[in-house]
Amino acid sequence: MKVNLKLSRVGMNMESATISVWHKKPGDIFRKGETLYEIESEKVTMEVDAPCDGKLLSHTVEAGGEATVGGNVCVIDTDLSA
């Protein structure tokens, strides 16, 4: 199943963050807990881990781009049986 992963709020006043580094590229398979990307905001720099097993289909926001809280950052496929 295709799923849009959204940027979660990690700080009380956070409205957006920059995707500083992608650790996975389209086509990569990942497991729950693996780092997908890193974000930087005014008050925090952190790694964002995969919420489930899956395959990265595309980046919606490229490295260096800004994502808004609740906005899509990438598209994954959670069905690894195919």
Phi, psi and omega in degrees: 000132177282135182225136172271118175276134183251153177285123178270152176284123179249351176228149185306319184257009183289126177247336180203169177205157176265133173281106185277321183212135170263127177269344178235146178246160179307133182101341180288139173264141182224164178246155178308132178095345176288148179287126177268316183201171176241145177239155173229132173230186181305321188243356185214144168235127183205158174273145177245122183267155178293133180280349183198174172287149178178187177232130179284121180268317180197154171271131174272328176239122180281164177303133183094348180270158181260136177244143176266151178302129182088353179272154180292137175246333179197167177243131178236162173246122182269356180262099181266005182281344183282000000 
